[in-house]
Amino acid sequence: MTNRHPSTTHLLRYFEYSHLPERLQAFSAPFSELAHSVVGYLPDGPELTAGLRKLLEAKDCIVRAAVDQERDEAAAADPDGGER
């Protein structure tokens, strides 16, 4: 993104998700799409920055919930924790 406030570009980088496992990408991708869409329509300013930060917080919570679900499912599938 060119000609955007540093706060906007700084926050947008946290919406990248290609480094995540495919299952977690499915949860993260919609947040990235929304963040980029909003930035495409709205001018820089304190409310945009606050909105992106809150959207980022929501994305992080959802991805953590998905990670917790994976751990819970793995633990349920192997109640001995892999010990023999």
N, C-alpha and C positions, 0 to 999 in steps of 0.2 A: 504494500500500500504506500502510495506516495502522497506527500502533502497532508499527512495526518499528524495529529498531536502525538508526541511520544507516549503519553499514557494510553492512548488507544492502541497503538501498535504493540506496546509492551504487553497489554492484557491479551490481545489476540493470539500471541504466541502460545499462551497457556491452553488454548483450545485445540491445539494440534493433538492428533490421536494415533497417528500411524505407528508410533512406538509401542502401543498397547497390544495385548493379545486380541485376536479377532473378536472374541466374545465381548470383551470390554469396549472395543471400538464401536460396536453396535449401540451401546449406551451413550458413549461420548459424542458420536458423530452428529446427532440432532442438535446438540448444544453448540457445536462448532458452526453448523449451518446457520443457526439462528443468530449467533454472534456476528458472523460475517454479513448476513443479510441486514441486520440492524445498522451495522457500521456503513453499509452501502447506501442506506437511506437517510441517516441522521448526521447532523454536524457534530464535531467534537465539542465537548463541554463537560461540566461537572456531572450532569445527570447521565450522560452517556457513559462516562467512566464509572459512576456508581452502579448503573445498570449492568454493565459488563462484569464488574466485580461480583455482584450478587448472582448473576448467571453462572459465573465461574464457581462460586461457592456451591450452587445447586448442582452443577455438573460433578464437582468433586464428591459431594455427598452421594449422588446416585452411583458413581463408579465405585466408591467404597462399599456401598450396599451390595453391589454385584460381586465384589471381591469377597465380602463376608458370606454371601450365599454360596459361592464356590467352595469356600473353606468348610462351611457347614455340611454341604453335600458330600465333600470328600471325607469328612470325619464320620458321617453317617454310613458311608459305603465301606469304611475300614475302621470299625469301632476299637480295634486294638492299636491303632496308630501305626500299623506296619510292623509291630513287634511280634516276634515269634519265639 
